[in-house]
């Protein structure tokens, strides 16, 4: 019984350590993505005050617009997303 309990505790500890490492890596990737987004928006002269408030869907949509070829439509679409957070 003691051995079973020790095994369960070991597995649980390892699982938590792996989950924490994974969450930490995702946080780092999000920070990196947000920094890159800030740089691109700054180059376009768009506000970056509320980047921390954006959802992942918003970030993804903005990134898609930044990768598109449409010049003014791209900027207007990004402004629409950013304007949601100006209030």
Secondary structure, 3 states (H helix, E strand, C coil): CHHHHHHHHHHHHHHHHHHHHHHHHHHHHHHHHHHHHHHHHHHCCCCCCCHHHCCHHHHHHHHHHHCCCCHHHHHHHHHHHHHCCCC
